[in-house]
Amino acid sequence: MSDLAELKTKLAEIGTAFHEFKKANDTRIENLEKGGTGGDAREQVETINTKLTELTTARKALEDRIAEMETKANRIKGTQGEVSAEQLEHKTAFDAYFRKGTVADLADLQKKALSVDSDPSGGYTVHAEIETAIDRVMGDMSPMRRLATVRSIGSGEYKKFVNVGGATSGWVGERQTRAETNTPSLEELVFNAKELYAEPRTTQQLLDDSIIDIGGWLADEVGIEFAEQEGDKFIAGDGIKQPRGLLNYPTVANTSYAWGKLGFVPSGAAGDFVAAPNGGDALIDLVHALKRGYRTAASFLMNDLTLARVRKLKDSDGNYIWRPGLEQGKPDSLLGYASETDDFMPDVAANAFSIAFGDFKRAYLIVDRVGIRVLRDDITLKGYVKFYTTKRVGGGVQNFEAVKLMKFAE
């Protein structure tokens, strides 16, 4: 079965499972309203809920695989641009360094091909084909990298200014004196690239086998580890030797919002949503806590366990507020907005900020220092070759208005 046919089948299965889920959950709610415990319907709801999560995860993996195949096909057709002679020469030289430790003219070649300087003690820059593969793996595994703005920088620091308002104006009569007004205030934001490293190892015998795809191996080994580290820190990082995560900024009730803090809306119950039929009201409040200008491209972000709770919620008319995307490329939706899952978001608990809603491209910035470097070490452990691989990456909130949080509290 082709990937497209399998995806079509998976979408149909999701539609059927969601229909069964709604029937079972309606029965569970009806039993609770009659003073019961939900009985068999409750177990059925949880079983189907788990199945829905598995199906939607599988659908996303299929869509990613199809997109990757299309990208590769475009590259073969040349739509991604021609590879220069310098880049091909650098690729050949880097592979020789990777397999045999042969340095030769690698430093000069990488300067010509990639426009970056080299420092033999700090390793050599990975050629574009491997670097693209590593970035692809990270993009698949880290929703924040896909949702946020990602900017490549040539130094270890990136600065930007944000206009936080402050200008004033006023009405005046024809002959009245014009009083001086305030000027806008500019806020400087600084994003530092922190060093992320991995040190996979293999045997020299494996490297000598020319059949092995060395670039693919490095991409998988390092990319998966980098993705897990980044994904965690983009959400919870403290900003010291690592990116500053979305949830590591001061928070304040949205009614008292101020720049430099993230506004939150309470769920209405400690560690939970309020009971049916008003459980979804807090999510509606969360949507409208975000200014209209940010809502057009906004999405929800939560982990799978939180999503399993949200699927059971209805609006005041008895309609389920979560809906699966039943067409290729169409995301699951919550109250009409895209619903994304990130397992680095915290579980629902008392006072936890378990759901975020916002335009993440405008809210969060990721900075990548150009170049992934590899330092080959065949001395430390005889018979093995280590590859000390480093990348410098940073992140932080760049617009505090563009995202709001839900706090699971009264």
N, C-alpha and C positions, 0 to 999 in steps of 0.2 A: 504494500500500500504506500502510495506517495505521501509526502509530508502534507501536501494540500488536502488530499483525501482524508488523511488521518485527522487533520485540523477540523474539517467539516464534520466528521463523525464526533469529535470531541465537543464541538459547539452544540450539536444536537443533544448529546448526553448531558451537558450542563443545563440546557433548557428543560429537559425532562426532570433532572434532579431538583431544579429550583421549583418546578411545579409540585413535585412530591413534598418538598420541604415546606412550602406554604400550606399545603393541606394538613400536614402533620403538626405544624406550629399553631395553626388555627384551632385544631383539636386540643392541643396542650393548653392554649389560652382559655378555651371554653371550659375545660375541666377545672382550671384554676379559679375562674370566675364563679364556678359552682361550689367552691370550697374544697376541691380535690387537690391532689399533688401533681397532676399531669400524667401520672401513670406510665403506661407503655408508650404513649405519644411523646413524652419527654425523651425517652431513650431513642425513639425513632428520629426525633428532631436532631439529636446530637450525632447520630450515625450519618444522617444525610448531610448535616452541616460539615462533618469531616470529609465526606465524599466530595462535596462542593469545593472545599479548599484544595483537595488533591486534583480535581479536574481542572480548576482554574490555574493551578500551578503548572500542570502538564500543558495546558493550552498556551501559557506564556512561553514555556520552553520551546514548543513547536513554532510559535510565531518568531521567536528569536532565531531559531535555526533556519527558517525560511528567509528571514531578513539577511542572515549571514551568507546564505547561498546566493542571494541576489547581489549582495555586495561583491562577492568573489567573482560572479559572472560579469558584473560591470567592470571590475578591475581587469579581467581577461580581455574584454572588448576595448580596453584603453580609455574608458570614460573617467578613470581616476587619475589620468595624467601619465605621461611617459616617464620611465625611470632613466635617469641620466647615466652616461658612461661612468662618471665619478661615483655615483651611488652603487652601480653594479660592482665596480672595482673595490669599493669600501666593503660591500657585503661579502665578497670573496675573501678579502683580507681578514675581516672580523671572524668569519667561520674558521679560518686557519688558526687564528688566535684562540678561538673557543675550543677547538679540537686538540691542537698541538702546542698552544702557548707561543706560537710564532708571532712576533711583534712586527718585524720588518718595517714597512712604511705606514703602519696603521695610523699613527698619530697624524701624519700629514694628510692621509686619505680621508680621515674623518673630518678634518678641518675643511677640506674641499667639498666633501659630499654633504655634510650636515651643518657647516658653518659654526662649529663649536670647537673650543680648544680642548686639549687633553692634558691629563696629569697622570702619568703611568702609575704613581703611587695610589691614585684614587680610582683607577680603572679606566676603561674605554667605553665610549658611548655606544649603546646598542644601535644597530642599523635600523632603518625605518620599518622594515618588514616585521622584525621582532617587536619593536616598540608598539606598533599598531596592534599586534596580537595581544600584548599585555593590556593595553588600554581597553580593547574589546572585552576581554574577560572581566575586567573590573567594572565596565559599564553594565554588563549583564547581571552582576552580583550585587552591585551597590545602587539601589534606587536613587539615593541622593545625588550620586555622580550623574545620573541620567536626568534628574529633575532640575538640579541647580544649574547656575551659570558656571562654566568651566573656562578658565582663562590661562593660556600659556604665558609664562613670564621668563625674561632672560636673566633676571637677578634673583636674589633670595628674598626680596621684599616687594610688595605691590601696595601702592597708596592710591586712594581715591577720595574725592570730596563729595559730600552729600549736602544738598540744600535742605535744611530742616525748617525753613520758613522764618518767620519773625518780621517780615516786611509789614508795614501798616499803611493805611490810606484813610481818607475821610472825605466827607462832603463839605463843600464850602460855598458861601455866597459869592456873588460877583465881585464885591468890593471888600470882602473879608480878608484878613491876614492869613497867609498860608503857613501853618506851623510845620516844622521839620518832622519828617516821619522816620521810623526805624528802618534799618537796612536788613536784608536777609542774612541769616546765619549759616555759615558753612561748617560742617563737621568733617574732620579728617578721620578716615578709617585706614588702618594699616593691617595688611595680611602678610604674615611671614611663612615662608615655605620650610617645613620641618622635614627631617630626614627619616625616611622609611626604608628598612632594609630587610633582606632575606638572604639566606646562605644555603641554597640547595647543593647537594653533592652527588656525584656519580663516579663510576669507575672509568679509568683510562681505557679499558677494554671496550666499554660501551661507546665511548667517544671515537674510538678507532673504527667502529662499524659505520661506514658511510651511509648505510640505509636509514639509520635513525634520523628523524627530523629534529635536529638540535634546537632550532628556533622554536618549534612547537612545544618541545619539552620544557624549555625555559619559560615560555609563556604560561603554560599550565601550572607548573610548580610555583613560580613566583606570583603570577597573576592572581591565583586563588587566594594565596596568603595575603597579598596586598589588598585584595578586595575585602577580605574579612576585617583586616585592621582598619582600613579606611571607613568601611561602612559603620563600624562601631564608633569611631572618633567623630565622624560627621554628625552623629547624633549626640554623643555623650562626652566627647573629648574636652579636656580642661584647658587647652591652649598652651600648655607647657610641654615643649618637645613634641607636640602633636597638634592637629587642627583643633579649633574651638567648636564644639558641637552645638547644634541647634538648641538643645535643652540645657546648655550650660551658661545661660544668660539670666540676669535678674528678671523676675516675672512680677506682674502686678494685675489686679483685677482690671478687666478691660474698661470699666467705667472710670478708672483713674489712670488710663494709659498715658505714658510719657516716653519720648524718644530715648533709646538706650535700654529699654526694657521690652519684654514680650507680653502682650496682653493675653489674659486667659478668661475663659467663660466656665463657670462651675457646671458640673453634670447634674447637680441637684441632689445627689446622695453620696455619702462617703464610700468610695471604692465601688461605685455602681452607677447605673442609670436609674432614674426614678421608675417606679412600677408602671406597667401598661395601664391605660392606653396612651400615656404622655411621655413614654421613654425617649422618643425621638425629638421632643421639643428642644432639648438642650443643643442638639446638633443643628437645628434650624437657627437657634440663637448664635451658635458659633459661626455659621455662614454669614449672618448679617452683622456680626461684629467686625468683619473684614470690609473695608471700604469698597464701594461698588467698582472702582477702577481696577482693583486687584482681582475681582471675582472672575472675570472673563477667562483667565488662564489658570484658575485655582484648582487645586485637587486636595483630597484628604490623604493623610498618611498615618498608618497605624500598623501594628503587627497582626499576624493571622489569628491569634487568640482573641484580640479585641474585635477583629472583623467578624468572628464567629458570633459574638454577642450582638453586634450591630445588625447582622442579617435578620435577627428576630424582631427588630423594632418596626413599628408602623407609625404613620402619621395620624392626625385626628380623624381622617376619613376612612381609616382602616386599611390604607394601602401600604405595602412594604416599601421602605425608603431606600433599600439597596436592591439593585438589579444587575444581573450578570450581563456582560457584553456578549451578544450572541452572533456577532459578525466579525470577520477577520480584521484585526487592527483596532476594533472598538473596545475600549476599556470597560471594566465593571464601573458602575456609577452609584453614587450615594447622593440622594437629593438632587440628582441631575448633574453632579460634578464627578470627575474621574476619581476613582478610589484606588490608591496604591498601597501595597503592603511592604513593610520594612521590618524584619524581625529584630532589628536593633532598637526599635521603639519599645518603651517599657510596657509590661503587662498592666492591666487594670488593677489598681490597688488604691487604698486611701491616700489622697493627696498626690497621686501620680499624674503626670502630664502624658497621657497615653495616646492622645489624638492631636494631630496638627492639621490645620487647614490654611492654605495660602497659595500664592503664586511663588513657587520655590525658585524659579529663575530670577526673580527680582529680589527674593528674600535672602538667598544664601549664595555665597561665592566660593568656588574652589579654585585655588591657584596651583598650577603645575609648573615647577621649574623645568625648563626644556632639557630633555635628555635623561634616559635611564642608563646608568653606568654599571659595568660588570668588571670585577677584578678577579682574575683567575689565580687560584692557589693550588699548586700540585706538590707543595713542599710539606705542609703541616701534617697531612695524613697520607702515608705512603700507599700507593695503589689507587688512591681516590683523588678526584679533582673537585675542589670547592669553587663555587661561583658567588662571590660576595656581590650582591646586586642591590643597588640603592636608587631611590627616587626621592625627590624633595617635593612635598605637597603640603599645602595649608588650606585652611577654610575658616569661614565665620559668617555671621549674619551681616549683610550689607544694607538691608532695609528692614527696620524693625516694624514698620507698618504693614508689610506685605504678608505676614503670617500671624495666625492666632492659635492658641492652644486650648485644649479642654482639660480642666483639672477635675479629677474625680473626687469632688468634695461638695458639701452642701452650700 
